Amino acid sequence: RGALLPDRAKVTIRALDAERRPVAAVADHAEVRSVREVDIGMDYSISMQMLFDPGHSLEERILREQFGY
């Protein structure tokens, strides 16, 4: 399962022994192999309009996505 982070959060993941244990990174159905380090952050150049179901709150949706409630 995923987790929600603040939109300003930056995450770096490093492979400790990439030669002996090859690593692949996948994002939005694009895969990159032989990865040594991945930097993750928000892309502010992309915008979208989100629609919400008035019968369900955003907090309820977040709990369901993160914890399966």
All heavy atoms as TSV, in Angstrom:
chain	resi	resn	atom	element	x	y	z
A	1	ARG	N	N	0.831	-1.194	0.000
A	1	ARG	CA	C	0.000	0.000	0.000
A	1	ARG	C	C	0.869	1.248	0.000
A	1	ARG	O	O	1.975	1.245	0.507
A	1	ARG	CB	C	-0.874	-0.002	1.235
A	1	ARG	CG	C	-1.852	-1.121	1.194
A	1	ARG	CD	C	-2.897	-0.961	2.223
A	1	ARG	NE	N	-3.745	-2.126	2.062
A	1	ARG	CZ	C	-4.794	-2.368	2.733
A	1	ARG	NH1	N	-5.180	-1.546	3.647
A	1	ARG	NH2	N	-5.501	-3.425	2.502
A	2	GLY	N	N	0.295	2.288	-0.497
A	2	GLY	CA	C	0.991	3.560	-0.528
A	2	GLY	C	C	0.772	4.360	0.741
A	2	GLY	O	O	0.074	3.932	1.656
A	3	ALA	N	N	1.371	5.493	0.797
A	3	ALA	CA	C	1.198	6.424	1.905
A	3	ALA	C	C	1.132	7.829	1.330
A	3	ALA	O	O	1.723	8.111	0.289
A	3	ALA	CB	C	2.356	6.310	2.879
A	4	LEU	N	N	0.416	8.692	1.999
A	4	LEU	CA	C	0.324	10.084	1.574
A	4	LEU	C	C	1.412	10.886	2.262
A	4	LEU	O	O	1.596	10.791	3.476
A	4	LEU	CB	C	-1.048	10.650	1.922
A	4	LEU	CG	C	-2.221	9.993	1.214
A	4	LEU	CD1	C	-3.524	10.612	1.680
A	4	LEU	CD2	C	-2.092	10.131	-0.293
A	5	LEU	N	N	2.138	11.682	1.487
A	5	LEU	CA	C	3.178	12.555	2.009
A	5	LEU	C	C	2.824	13.984	1.658
A	5	LEU	O	O	2.091	14.236	0.698
A	5	LEU	CB	C	4.529	12.204	1.365
A	5	LEU	CG	C	5.048	10.796	1.588
A	5	LEU	CD1	C	6.300	10.562	0.759
A	5	LEU	CD2	C	5.341	10.566	3.060
A	6	PRO	N	N	3.355	14.948	2.390
A	6	PRO	CA	C	3.130	16.346	2.014
A	6	PRO	C	C	3.637	16.599	0.595
A	6	PRO	O	O	4.610	15.968	0.151
A	6	PRO	CB	C	3.953	17.130	3.039
A	6	PRO	CG	C	4.185	16.197	4.172
A	6	PRO	CD	C	4.181	14.815	3.583
A	7	ASP	N	N	3.009	17.517	-0.122
A	7	ASP	CA	C	3.395	17.733	-1.525
A	7	ASP	C	C	4.794	18.306	-1.673
A	7	ASP	O	O	5.380	18.237	-2.746
A	7	ASP	CB	C	2.368	18.601	-2.249
A	7	ASP	CG	C	2.319	20.024	-1.739
A	7	ASP	OD1	O	2.743	20.280	-0.599
A	7	ASP	OD2	O	1.841	20.886	-2.495
A	8	ARG	N	N	5.385	18.816	-0.626
A	8	ARG	CA	C	6.762	19.341	-0.685
A	8	ARG	C	C	7.802	18.282	-0.296
A	8	ARG	O	O	8.996	18.552	-0.330
A	8	ARG	CB	C	6.909	20.545	0.244
A	8	ARG	CG	C	6.004	21.689	-0.112
A	8	ARG	CD	C	6.590	22.496	-1.216
A	8	ARG	NE	N	5.642	23.547	-1.601
A	8	ARG	CZ	C	5.627	24.124	-2.761
A	8	ARG	NH1	N	6.482	23.753	-3.672
A	8	ARG	NH2	N	4.769	25.069	-3.047
A	9	ALA	N	N	7.361	17.083	0.059
A	9	ALA	CA	C	8.288	16.026	0.476
A	9	ALA	C	C	9.129	15.561	-0.708
A	9	ALA	O	O	8.669	15.513	-1.840
A	9	ALA	CB	C	7.513	14.847	1.057
A	10	LYS	N	N	10.389	15.249	-0.413
A	10	LYS	CA	C	11.288	14.663	-1.407
A	10	LYS	C	C	11.829	13.379	-0.813
A	10	LYS	O	O	12.259	13.347	0.339
A	10	LYS	CB	C	12.415	15.628	-1.739
A	10	LYS	CG	C	11.923	16.887	-2.417
A	10	LYS	CD	C	13.080	17.733	-2.873
A	10	LYS	CE	C	12.662	19.092	-3.298
A	10	LYS	NZ	N	12.025	19.325	-4.464
A	11	VAL	N	N	11.815	12.314	-1.608
A	11	VAL	CA	C	12.258	11.003	-1.142
A	11	VAL	C	C	13.359	10.517	-2.078
A	11	VAL	O	O	13.231	10.614	-3.304
A	11	VAL	CB	C	11.085	9.990	-1.148
A	11	VAL	CG1	C	11.555	8.613	-0.747
A	11	VAL	CG2	C	9.964	10.482	-0.239
A	12	THR	N	N	14.444	10.011	-1.507
A	12	THR	CA	C	15.533	9.423	-2.290
A	12	THR	C	C	15.690	7.974	-1.859
A	12	THR	O	O	15.745	7.681	-0.672
A	12	THR	CB	C	16.854	10.181	-2.075
A	12	THR	OG1	O	16.682	11.531	-2.495
A	12	THR	CG2	C	17.986	9.546	-2.866
A	13	ILE	N	N	15.759	7.076	-2.834
A	13	ILE	CA	C	15.965	5.657	-2.580
A	13	ILE	C	C	17.261	5.253	-3.283
A	13	ILE	O	O	17.419	5.496	-4.482
A	13	ILE	CB	C	14.787	4.809	-3.105
A	13	ILE	CG1	C	13.495	5.252	-2.429
A	13	ILE	CG2	C	15.059	3.328	-2.900
A	13	ILE	CD1	C	12.248	4.651	-3.029
A	14	ARG	N	N	18.195	4.648	-2.520
A	14	ARG	CA	C	19.479	4.223	-3.069
A	14	ARG	C	C	19.628	2.718	-2.974
A	14	ARG	O	O	19.345	2.134	-1.931
A	14	ARG	CB	C	20.619	4.858	-2.276
A	14	ARG	CG	C	20.924	6.247	-2.668
A	14	ARG	CD	C	22.205	6.764	-2.008
A	14	ARG	NE	N	22.156	8.210	-2.052
A	14	ARG	CZ	C	21.739	8.963	-1.045
A	14	ARG	NH1	N	21.406	8.437	0.091
A	14	ARG	NH2	N	21.696	10.262	-1.186
A	15	ALA	N	N	20.127	2.125	-4.041
A	15	ALA	CA	C	20.461	0.689	-4.028
A	15	ALA	C	C	21.825	0.549	-3.366
A	15	ALA	O	O	22.789	1.194	-3.766
A	15	ALA	CB	C	20.499	0.149	-5.449
A	16	LEU	N	N	21.901	-0.280	-2.326
A	16	LEU	CA	C	23.151	-0.418	-1.581
A	16	LEU	C	C	24.178	-1.280	-2.305
A	16	LEU	O	O	25.376	-1.047	-2.190
A	16	LEU	CB	C	22.862	-1.004	-0.193
A	16	LEU	CG	C	21.992	-0.129	0.703
A	16	LEU	CD1	C	21.737	-0.828	2.031
A	16	LEU	CD2	C	22.649	1.224	0.929
A	17	ASP	N	N	23.727	-2.281	-3.056
A	17	ASP	CA	C	24.647	-3.168	-3.765
A	17	ASP	C	C	24.046	-3.490	-5.133
A	17	ASP	O	O	23.607	-4.613	-5.387
A	17	ASP	CB	C	24.883	-4.436	-2.939
A	17	ASP	CG	C	26.058	-5.242	-3.443
A	17	ASP	OD1	O	26.637	-4.873	-4.486
A	17	ASP	OD2	O	26.386	-6.247	-2.798
A	18	ALA	N	N	24.024	-2.492	-6.001
A	18	ALA	CA	C	23.341	-2.612	-7.297
A	18	ALA	C	C	23.959	-3.668	-8.210
A	18	ALA	O	O	23.260	-4.233	-9.045
A	18	ALA	CB	C	23.322	-1.257	-8.008
A	19	GLU	N	N	25.254	-3.941	-8.058
A	19	GLU	CA	C	25.891	-4.947	-8.916
A	19	GLU	C	C	25.400	-6.351	-8.572
A	19	GLU	O	O	25.132	-7.162	-9.453
A	19	GLU	CB	C	27.426	-4.890	-8.799
A	19	GLU	CG	C	28.057	-3.734	-9.542
A	19	GLU	CD	C	27.918	-2.430	-8.779
A	19	GLU	OE1	O	27.940	-2.468	-7.519
A	19	GLU	OE2	O	27.781	-1.387	-9.424
A	20	ARG	N	N	25.300	-6.652	-7.290
A	20	ARG	CA	C	24.886	-7.990	-6.857
A	20	ARG	C	C	23.381	-8.154	-6.816
A	20	ARG	O	O	22.882	-9.272	-6.965
A	20	ARG	CB	C	25.470	-8.282	-5.477
A	20	ARG	CG	C	26.983	-8.423	-5.531
A	20	ARG	CD	C	27.603	-8.774	-4.208
A	20	ARG	NE	N	27.075	-10.028	-3.714
A	20	ARG	CZ	C	26.959	-10.330	-2.441
A	20	ARG	NH1	N	27.343	-9.480	-1.513
A	20	ARG	NH2	N	26.475	-11.483	-2.058
A	21	ARG	N	N	22.654	-7.066	-6.592
A	21	ARG	CA	C	21.190	-7.125	-6.491
A	21	ARG	C	C	20.594	-6.030	-7.374
A	21	ARG	O	O	20.321	-4.933	-6.910
A	21	ARG	CB	C	20.765	-6.934	-5.044
A	21	ARG	CG	C	21.352	-8.014	-4.149
A	21	ARG	CD	C	20.900	-7.886	-2.757
A	21	ARG	NE	N	19.489	-8.255	-2.702
A	21	ARG	CZ	C	18.734	-8.097	-1.642
A	21	ARG	NH1	N	19.214	-7.576	-0.554
A	21	ARG	NH2	N	17.476	-8.458	-1.658
A	22	PRO	N	N	20.439	-6.296	-8.673
A	22	PRO	CA	C	19.921	-5.285	-9.598
A	22	PRO	C	C	18.552	-4.768	-9.160
A	22	PRO	O	O	17.733	-5.502	-8.622
A	22	PRO	CB	C	19.817	-6.037	-10.930
A	22	PRO	CG	C	20.724	-7.203	-10.790
A	22	PRO	CD	C	20.719	-7.562	-9.328
A	23	VAL	N	N	18.333	-3.487	-9.410
A	23	VAL	CA	C	17.108	-2.817	-9.005
A	23	VAL	C	C	16.443	-2.213	-10.229
A	23	VAL	O	O	17.115	-1.673	-11.109
A	23	VAL	CB	C	17.424	-1.706	-7.971
A	23	VAL	CG1	C	16.179	-0.928	-7.614
A	23	VAL	CG2	C	18.061	-2.311	-6.740
A	24	ALA	N	N	15.114	-2.293	-10.274
A	24	ALA	CA	C	14.333	-1.633	-11.323
A	24	ALA	C	C	13.368	-0.673	-10.632
A	24	ALA	O	O	12.893	-0.936	-9.528
A	24	ALA	CB	C	13.562	-2.649	-12.153
A	25	ALA	N	N	13.078	0.445	-11.274
A	25	ALA	CA	C	12.117	1.417	-10.758
A	25	ALA	C	C	10.980	1.538	-11.762
A	25	ALA	O	O	11.203	1.571	-12.972
A	25	ALA	CB	C	12.788	2.770	-10.556
A	26	VAL	N	N	9.744	1.590	-11.255
A	26	VAL	CA	C	8.563	1.689	-12.115
A	26	VAL	C	C	7.706	2.850	-11.631
A	26	VAL	O	O	7.425	2.976	-10.440
A	26	VAL	CB	C	7.732	0.386	-12.074
A	26	VAL	CG1	C	6.514	0.504	-12.968
A	26	VAL	CG2	C	8.575	-0.802	-12.472
A	27	ALA	N	N	7.297	3.701	-12.570
A	27	ALA	CA	C	6.393	4.815	-12.264
A	27	ALA	C	C	5.494	5.043	-13.468
A	27	ALA	O	O	5.978	5.131	-14.603
A	27	ALA	CB	C	7.173	6.081	-11.939
A	28	ASP	N	N	4.205	5.105	-13.221
A	28	ASP	CA	C	3.234	5.345	-14.299
A	28	ASP	C	C	3.444	4.392	-15.472
A	28	ASP	O	O	3.464	4.793	-16.627
A	28	ASP	CB	C	3.289	6.795	-14.779
A	28	ASP	CG	C	2.885	7.767	-13.690
A	28	ASP	OD1	O	2.078	7.380	-12.826
A	28	ASP	OD2	O	3.381	8.906	-13.691
A	29	HIS	N	N	3.663	3.135	-15.188
A	29	HIS	CA	C	3.821	2.061	-16.174
A	29	HIS	C	C	5.089	2.174	-17.002
A	29	HIS	O	O	5.218	1.525	-18.030
A	29	HIS	CB	C	2.597	1.980	-17.094
A	29	HIS	CG	C	1.314	1.868	-16.351
A	29	HIS	ND1	N	0.963	0.738	-15.659
A	29	HIS	CD2	C	0.316	2.759	-16.159
A	29	HIS	CE1	C	-0.213	0.930	-15.087
A	29	HIS	NE2	N	-0.621	2.140	-15.367
A	30	ALA	N	N	6.046	3.008	-16.577
A	30	ALA	CA	C	7.349	3.101	-17.252
A	30	ALA	C	C	8.391	2.479	-16.329
A	30	ALA	O	O	8.470	2.827	-15.155
A	30	ALA	CB	C	7.702	4.550	-17.551
A	31	GLU	N	N	9.181	1.541	-16.861
A	31	GLU	CA	C	10.183	0.848	-16.048
A	31	GLU	C	C	11.585	1.226	-16.487
A	31	GLU	O	O	11.876	1.313	-17.677
A	31	GLU	CB	C	10.007	-0.665	-16.173
A	31	GLU	CG	C	10.991	-1.457	-15.343
A	31	GLU	CD	C	10.742	-2.958	-15.390
A	31	GLU	OE1	O	9.823	-3.398	-16.099
A	31	GLU	OE2	O	11.481	-3.680	-14.715
A	32	VAL	N	N	12.460	1.447	-15.508
A	32	VAL	CA	C	13.879	1.714	-15.752
A	32	VAL	C	C	14.657	0.655	-14.985
A	32	VAL	O	O	14.430	0.445	-13.802
A	32	VAL	CB	C	14.271	3.128	-15.273
A	32	VAL	CG1	C	15.745	3.381	-15.510
A	32	VAL	CG2	C	13.425	4.187	-15.955
A	33	ARG	N	N	15.582	-0.011	-15.667
A	33	ARG	CA	C	16.364	-1.082	-15.028
A	33	ARG	C	C	17.766	-0.581	-14.679
A	33	ARG	O	O	18.195	0.455	-15.158
A	33	ARG	CB	C	16.447	-2.287	-15.948
A	33	ARG	CG	C	15.088	-2.932	-16.152
A	33	ARG	CD	C	15.202	-4.143	-17.071
A	33	ARG	NE	N	13.902	-4.743	-17.248
A	33	ARG	CZ	C	13.472	-5.799	-16.579
A	33	ARG	NH1	N	14.242	-6.373	-15.694
A	33	ARG	NH2	N	12.279	-6.291	-16.814
A	34	SER	N	N	18.454	-1.362	-13.877
A	34	SER	CA	C	19.817	-1.044	-13.428
A	34	SER	C	C	19.871	0.317	-12.741
A	34	SER	O	O	20.716	1.154	-13.031
A	34	SER	CB	C	20.798	-1.094	-14.597
A	34	SER	OG	O	20.793	-2.377	-15.178
A	35	VAL	N	N	18.963	0.514	-11.807
A	35	VAL	CA	C	18.854	1.783	-11.093
A	35	VAL	C	C	19.775	1.768	-9.881
A	35	VAL	O	O	19.848	0.784	-9.156
A	35	VAL	CB	C	17.387	2.004	-10.642
A	35	VAL	CG1	C	17.271	3.216	-9.761
A	35	VAL	CG2	C	16.481	2.107	-11.842
A	36	ARG	N	N	20.476	2.867	-9.666
A	36	ARG	CA	C	21.313	3.018	-8.480
A	36	ARG	C	C	20.662	3.949	-7.468
A	36	ARG	O	O	20.820	3.775	-6.268
A	36	ARG	CB	C	22.687	3.560	-8.849
A	36	ARG	CG	C	23.504	2.583	-9.659
A	36	ARG	CD	C	24.880	3.157	-9.921
A	36	ARG	NE	N	25.681	2.213	-10.668
A	36	ARG	CZ	C	26.394	1.252	-10.112
A	36	ARG	NH1	N	26.387	1.097	-8.817
A	36	ARG	NH2	N	27.107	0.429	-10.851
A	37	GLU	N	N	19.925	4.959	-7.973
A	37	GLU	CA	C	19.285	5.927	-7.084
A	37	GLU	C	C	18.045	6.501	-7.767
A	37	GLU	O	O	18.050	6.721	-8.975
A	37	GLU	CB	C	20.270	7.056	-6.761
A	37	GLU	CG	C	19.732	8.082	-5.811
A	37	GLU	CD	C	20.797	9.072	-5.391
A	37	GLU	OE1	O	21.740	8.650	-4.684
A	37	GLU	OE2	O	20.689	10.249	-5.778
A	38	VAL	N	N	16.998	6.722	-6.975
A	38	VAL	CA	C	15.755	7.309	-7.476
A	38	VAL	C	C	15.400	8.487	-6.583
A	38	VAL	O	O	15.366	8.355	-5.361
A	38	VAL	CB	C	14.597	6.280	-7.462
A	38	VAL	CG1	C	13.298	6.926	-7.879
A	38	VAL	CG2	C	14.919	5.093	-8.349
A	39	ASP	N	N	15.171	9.647	-7.187
A	39	ASP	CA	C	14.698	10.831	-6.466
A	39	ASP	C	C	13.226	11.030	-6.812
A	39	ASP	O	O	12.861	11.045	-7.997
A	39	ASP	CB	C	15.487	12.072	-6.870
A	39	ASP	CG	C	16.936	11.995	-6.425
A	39	ASP	OD1	O	17.168	11.571	-5.283
A	39	ASP	OD2	O	17.824	12.360	-7.215
A	40	ILE	N	N	12.400	11.190	-5.789
A	40	ILE	CA	C	10.955	11.304	-5.981
A	40	ILE	C	C	10.488	12.645	-5.416
A	40	ILE	O	O	10.838	13.008	-4.294
A	40	ILE	CB	C	10.224	10.153	-5.263
A	40	ILE	CG1	C	10.749	8.804	-5.761
A	40	ILE	CG2	C	8.715	10.270	-5.457
A	40	ILE	CD1	C	10.392	7.646	-4.877
A	41	GLY	N	N	9.706	13.355	-6.205
A	41	GLY	CA	C	9.166	14.637	-5.757
A	41	GLY	C	C	7.980	15.031	-6.618
A	41	GLY	O	O	7.683	14.401	-7.635
A	42	MET	N	N	7.300	16.074	-6.214
A	42	MET	CA	C	6.110	16.566	-6.906
A	42	MET	C	C	6.501	17.317	-8.182
A	42	MET	O	O	7.469	18.084	-8.177
A	42	MET	CB	C	5.329	17.498	-5.982
A	42	MET	CG	C	4.114	18.111	-6.615
A	42	MET	SD	S	2.800	16.943	-6.904
A	42	MET	CE	C	2.000	16.970	-5.336
A	43	ASP	N	N	5.758	17.087	-9.251
A	43	ASP	CA	C	5.931	17.832	-10.493
A	43	ASP	C	C	4.840	18.898	-10.529
A	43	ASP	O	O	3.668	18.594	-10.745
A	43	ASP	CB	C	5.824	16.897	-11.695
A	43	ASP	CG	C	6.044	17.605	-13.016
A	43	ASP	OD1	O	6.149	18.857	-13.023
A	43	ASP	OD2	O	6.115	16.916	-14.042
A	44	TYR	N	N	5.209	20.144	-10.290
A	44	TYR	CA	C	4.224	21.227	-10.217
A	44	TYR	C	C	3.792	21.737	-11.585
A	44	TYR	O	O	2.921	22.591	-11.673
A	44	TYR	CB	C	4.776	22.372	-9.366
A	44	TYR	CG	C	4.914	21.972	-7.926
A	44	TYR	CD1	C	6.133	21.557	-7.422
A	44	TYR	CD2	C	3.815	21.972	-7.091
A	44	TYR	CE1	C	6.257	21.152	-6.109
A	44	TYR	CE2	C	3.925	21.572	-5.780
A	44	TYR	CZ	C	5.149	21.170	-5.295
A	44	TYR	OH	O	5.259	20.769	-3.997
A	45	SER	N	N	4.374	21.227	-12.662
A	45	SER	CA	C	3.982	21.678	-13.999
A	45	SER	C	C	2.703	20.989	-14.486
A	45	SER	O	O	2.136	21.382	-15.496
A	45	SER	CB	C	5.110	21.421	-14.996
A	45	SER	OG	O	5.288	20.020	-15.192
A	46	ILE	N	N	2.246	19.967	-13.763
A	46	ILE	CA	C	1.040	19.224	-14.138
A	46	ILE	C	C	-0.111	19.658	-13.235
A	46	ILE	O	O	0.044	19.735	-12.022
A	46	ILE	CB	C	1.261	17.706	-14.000
A	46	ILE	CG1	C	2.390	17.263	-14.934
A	46	ILE	CG2	C	-0.018	16.938	-14.267
A	46	ILE	CD1	C	2.820	15.825	-14.726
A	47	SER	N	N	-1.257	19.945	-13.828
A	47	SER	CA	C	-2.427	20.297	-13.015
A	47	SER	C	C	-3.628	19.495	-13.510
A	47	SER	O	O	-3.668	19.042	-14.645
A	47	SER	CB	C	-2.720	21.790	-13.094
A	47	SER	OG	O	-3.112	22.140	-14.400
A	48	MET	N	N	-4.602	19.311	-12.613
A	48	MET	CA	C	-5.812	18.597	-12.978
A	48	MET	C	C	-6.944	19.053	-12.065
A	48	MET	O	O	-6.706	19.612	-10.996
A	48	MET	CB	C	-5.621	17.096	-12.869
A	48	MET	CG	C	-5.540	16.595	-11.448
A	48	MET	SD	S	-5.565	14.821	-11.360
A	48	MET	CE	C	-3.883	14.541	-10.863
A	49	GLN	N	N	-8.141	18.798	-12.484
A	49	GLN	CA	C	-9.314	19.095	-11.667
A	49	GLN	C	C	-9.820	17.783	-11.089
A	49	GLN	O	O	-10.019	16.812	-11.818
A	49	GLN	CB	C	-10.397	19.740	-12.519
A	49	GLN	CG	C	-11.621	20.127	-11.732
A	49	GLN	CD	C	-12.654	20.839	-12.596
A	49	GLN	OE1	O	-12.531	20.912	-13.812
A	49	GLN	NE2	N	-13.656	21.364	-11.953
A	50	MET	N	N	-10.003	17.758	-9.762
A	50	MET	CA	C	-10.490	16.551	-9.102
A	50	MET	C	C	-11.955	16.734	-8.734
A	50	MET	O	O	-12.366	17.807	-8.293
A	50	MET	CB	C	-9.682	16.266	-7.832
A	50	MET	CG	C	-8.262	15.877	-8.117
A	50	MET	SD	S	-7.327	15.539	-6.620
A	50	MET	CE	C	-8.172	14.124	-5.990
A	51	LEU	N	N	-12.732	15.688	-8.923
A	51	LEU	CA	C	-14.142	15.702	-8.557
A	51	LEU	C	C	-14.344	14.758	-7.382
A	51	LEU	O	O	-13.742	13.692	-7.313
A	51	LEU	CB	C	-14.996	15.253	-9.742
A	51	LEU	CG	C	-14.823	16.058	-11.028
A	51	LEU	CD1	C	-15.640	15.428	-12.144
A	51	LEU	CD2	C	-15.243	17.503	-10.810
A	52	PHE	N	N	-15.200	15.145	-6.438
A	52	PHE	CA	C	-15.454	14.337	-5.258
A	52	PHE	C	C	-16.922	13.949	-5.197
A	52	PHE	O	O	-17.801	14.706	-5.588
A	52	PHE	CB	C	-15.079	15.095	-3.983
A	52	PHE	CG	C	-13.609	15.342	-3.861
A	52	PHE	CD1	C	-13.067	16.564	-4.199
A	52	PHE	CD2	C	-12.755	14.344	-3.423
A	52	PHE	CE1	C	-11.713	16.786	-4.095
A	52	PHE	CE2	C	-11.398	14.552	-3.317
A	52	PHE	CZ	C	-10.873	15.786	-3.657
A	53	ASP	N	N	-17.166	12.778	-4.673
A	53	ASP	CA	C	-18.519	12.289	-4.436
A	53	ASP	C	C	-19.023	12.962	-3.165
A	53	ASP	O	O	-18.444	12.769	-2.096
A	53	ASP	CB	C	-18.483	10.773	-4.279
A	53	ASP	CG	C	-19.844	10.167	-4.038
A	53	ASP	OD1	O	-20.820	10.915	-3.849
A	53	ASP	OD2	O	-19.927	8.925	-4.039
A	54	PRO	N	N	-20.097	13.746	-3.235
A	54	PRO	CA	C	-20.574	14.450	-2.040
A	54	PRO	C	C	-21.023	13.506	-0.927
A	54	PRO	O	O	-21.117	13.910	0.228
A	54	PRO	CB	C	-21.734	15.302	-2.547
A	54	PRO	CG	C	-22.126	14.719	-3.846
A	54	PRO	CD	C	-20.916	14.019	-4.396
A	55	GLY	N	N	-21.249	12.225	-1.229
A	55	GLY	CA	C	-21.662	11.268	-0.222
A	55	GLY	C	C	-20.507	10.688	0.581
A	55	GLY	O	O	-20.724	9.936	1.531
A	56	HIS	N	N	-19.266	11.021	0.205
A	56	HIS	CA	C	-18.085	10.482	0.891
A	56	HIS	C	C	-17.065	11.598	1.072
A	56	HIS	O	O	-16.755	12.315	0.137
A	56	HIS	CB	C	-17.459	9.345	0.080
A	56	HIS	CG	C	-18.368	8.180	-0.083
A	56	HIS	ND1	N	-19.233	8.070	-1.154
A	56	HIS	CD2	C	-18.575	7.100	0.691
A	56	HIS	CE1	C	-19.921	6.948	-1.028
A	56	HIS	NE2	N	-19.542	6.339	0.089
A	57	SER	N	N	-16.501	11.703	2.285
A	57	SER	CA	C	-15.532	12.759	2.564
A	57	SER	C	C	-14.145	12.361	2.056
A	57	SER	O	O	-13.855	11.178	1.843
A	57	SER	CB	C	-15.465	13.028	4.067
A	57	SER	OG	O	-14.870	11.930	4.736
A	58	LEU	N	N	-13.280	13.356	1.903
A	58	LEU	CA	C	-11.914	13.106	1.476
A	58	LEU	C	C	-11.179	12.272	2.527
A	58	LEU	O	O	-10.421	11.359	2.186
A	58	LEU	CB	C	-11.175	14.420	1.235
A	58	LEU	CG	C	-9.712	14.311	0.807
A	58	LEU	CD1	C	-9.574	13.499	-0.474
A	58	LEU	CD2	C	-9.104	15.685	0.648
A	59	GLU	N	N	-11.410	12.561	3.813
A	59	GLU	CA	C	-10.762	11.798	4.876
A	59	GLU	C	C	-11.139	10.314	4.799
A	59	GLU	O	O	-10.305	9.432	4.977
A	59	GLU	CB	C	-11.135	12.365	6.252
A	59	GLU	CG	C	-10.552	13.735	6.527
A	59	GLU	CD	C	-11.356	14.866	5.891
A	59	GLU	OE1	O	-12.486	14.643	5.418
A	59	GLU	OE2	O	-10.825	15.987	5.854
A	60	GLU	N	N	-12.407	10.044	4.514
A	60	GLU	CA	C	-12.881	8.665	4.381
A	60	GLU	C	C	-12.172	7.969	3.222
A	60	GLU	O	O	-11.744	6.824	3.322
A	60	GLU	CB	C	-14.391	8.679	4.158
A	60	GLU	CG	C	-15.033	7.330	4.019
A	60	GLU	CD	C	-16.529	7.442	3.750
A	60	GLU	OE1	O	-17.153	8.454	4.122
A	60	GLU	OE2	O	-17.065	6.510	3.144
A	61	ARG	N	N	-12.014	8.659	2.129
A	61	ARG	CA	C	-11.355	8.104	0.949
A	61	ARG	C	C	-9.880	7.799	1.235
A	61	ARG	O	O	-9.354	6.767	0.851
A	61	ARG	CB	C	-11.492	9.094	-0.214
A	61	ARG	CG	C	-10.782	8.721	-1.464
A	61	ARG	CD	C	-11.423	7.569	-2.140
A	61	ARG	NE	N	-10.663	7.244	-3.322
A	61	ARG	CZ	C	-11.046	6.438	-4.240
A	61	ARG	NH1	N	-12.204	5.852	-4.159
A	61	ARG	NH2	N	-10.296	6.203	-5.276
A	62	ILE	N	N	-9.214	8.715	1.941
A	62	ILE	CA	C	-7.806	8.520	2.278
A	62	ILE	C	C	-7.643	7.294	3.168
A	62	ILE	O	O	-6.762	6.454	2.939
A	62	ILE	CB	C	-7.232	9.771	2.944
A	62	ILE	CG1	C	-7.121	10.911	1.915
A	62	ILE	CG2	C	-5.845	9.495	3.567
A	62	ILE	CD1	C	-6.810	12.254	2.521
A	63	LEU	N	N	-8.481	7.159	4.204
A	63	LEU	CA	C	-8.406	6.000	5.086
A	63	LEU	C	C	-8.630	4.708	4.334
A	63	LEU	O	O	-7.943	3.707	4.541
A	63	LEU	CB	C	-9.416	6.139	6.233
A	63	LEU	CG	C	-9.064	7.140	7.301
A	63	LEU	CD1	C	-10.238	7.323	8.258
A	63	LEU	CD2	C	-7.826	6.729	8.057
A	64	ARG	N	N	-9.589	4.711	3.416
A	64	ARG	CA	C	-9.887	3.510	2.635
A	64	ARG	C	C	-8.702	3.147	1.730
A	64	ARG	O	O	-8.325	1.982	1.626
A	64	ARG	CB	C	-11.152	3.715	1.819
A	64	ARG	CG	C	-11.624	2.459	1.139
A	64	ARG	CD	C	-12.951	2.638	0.437
A	64	ARG	NE	N	-13.126	4.039	0.124
A	64	ARG	CZ	C	-14.313	4.678	0.115
A	64	ARG	NH1	N	-15.392	4.040	0.352
A	64	ARG	NH2	N	-14.397	5.943	-0.165
A	65	GLU	N	N	-8.096	4.134	1.086
A	65	GLU	CA	C	-6.954	3.889	0.191
A	65	GLU	C	C	-5.731	3.405	0.966
A	65	GLU	O	O	-5.050	2.488	0.528
A	65	GLU	CB	C	-6.593	5.152	-0.587
A	65	GLU	CG	C	-7.585	5.515	-1.660
A	65	GLU	CD	C	-7.581	4.530	-2.818
A	65	GLU	OE1	O	-6.519	3.981	-3.155
A	65	GLU	OE2	O	-8.667	4.302	-3.374
A	66	GLN	N	N	-5.450	4.038	2.108
A	66	GLN	CA	C	-4.245	3.697	2.842
A	66	GLN	C	C	-4.366	2.446	3.689
A	66	GLN	O	O	-3.424	1.672	3.802
A	66	GLN	CB	C	-3.832	4.855	3.750
A	66	GLN	CG	C	-3.130	5.961	3.010
A	66	GLN	CD	C	-2.469	6.925	3.958
A	66	GLN	OE1	O	-3.131	7.491	4.818
A	66	GLN	NE2	N	-1.186	7.126	3.805
A	67	PHE	N	N	-5.527	2.268	4.327
A	67	PHE	CA	C	-5.647	1.215	5.325
A	67	PHE	C	C	-6.730	0.187	5.045
A	67	PHE	O	O	-6.950	-0.710	5.830
A	67	PHE	CB	C	-5.890	1.845	6.704
A	67	PHE	CG	C	-4.832	2.842	7.075
A	67	PHE	CD1	C	-5.116	4.195	7.096
A	67	PHE	CD2	C	-3.539	2.434	7.369
A	67	PHE	CE1	C	-4.144	5.123	7.424
A	67	PHE	CE2	C	-2.565	3.346	7.698
A	67	PHE	CZ	C	-2.863	4.701	7.726
A	68	GLY	N	N	-7.432	0.333	3.926
A	68	GLY	CA	C	-8.427	-0.657	3.549
A	68	GLY	C	C	-9.705	-0.624	4.360
A	68	GLY	O	O	-10.445	-1.599	4.416
A	69	TYR	N	N	-9.992	0.521	5.013
A	69	TYR	CA	C	-11.233	0.647	5.800
A	69	TYR	C	C	-12.431	0.755	4.902
A	69	TYR	O	O	-12.436	1.248	3.860
A	69	TYR	CB	C	-11.205	1.871	6.706
A	69	TYR	CG	C	-10.199	1.793	7.829
A	69	TYR	CD1	C	-9.690	2.942	8.400
A	69	TYR	CD2	C	-9.752	0.583	8.334
A	69	TYR	CE1	C	-8.787	2.899	9.428
A	69	TYR	CE2	C	-8.834	0.535	9.362
A	69	TYR	CZ	C	-8.359	1.697	9.900
A	69	TYR	OH	O	-7.453	1.642	10.912
